Amino acid sequence: MWVSPNAGNPQKVQRYPAEWAAALREMASAEADQLLPSHGPPVIGAERVREALTCTAAYLESLVEQTLALMNAGARLDEIIHAVRPPADLAAKPYLQPVYDEPEFIVRNVWRLYGGWYDGNPAHLKPAPDAVLATALAGLAGGAAALADRAQAAAAAGDLRLAGDLAELAALAAPDDAAVHQVRAEVNEARAAAEPSLMAQGVFGWAARESRRVSP
């Protein structure tokens, strides 16, 4: 498809990266000299077809193998999604760019398939409601506005992941606060602009639009 395989879509049911890779290798064994993907230009020439199929398979296999190795070593999902990366030479291929799905989401799907929904953090097994936790943290921080201010500071420093967490907590703690939602919208707009994948852009763009309906 001329993109990183859509094997980790966060809004779809379970997908199977290892089986996907096996299917690609079976296709490569046909030794076809033309490949007509569902999106993007055709691939012409037996060697180019074989390379496209086997490199995509190797890309998926590496993500699966790395994830399972860390799972078997007892790592939590949080550690794994920040540690596993596709091989640099494969990630550089023009037909494996994360413009629709991305490796981090594929890793999550591998975890879901082999490890279930529990992410290894005992606090997440039976957690407090998000809004309850957010209100407690806002109280410790000095209010939802303080969390929003810290989110802005994190975004300005380039840490958009932390900014997103803090902005979401602030909005959950003060769901009717227009100023807080202004920050949440700005943070998620920045996140959407910084993301290469359509999946991430869509989620962050939705969050920004949601808060724009509350903020002035």
Buried (B, 14 or more C-beta within 10 A) or exposed (E): BBBBBBBBBBEEEEBBBBEBBBEBBEBBEEEBEEBEEEEEEEBEEBEBBBBBBBBBBBBBBBBBEBBBEBBEEEBBBEEBBEEBEBBEEBBEBEBBBBBBBBBBBBBBBBBBBEBEEEBBEEEEEEEEEEBEBBBEBBEEBEBBBBBBBBBBEBBEEEBBEBBBBBBBBBBBBBEEBEBBBBBBBBBBBBBBEEBBBBBBBBBBBEBBEBBBEBBE
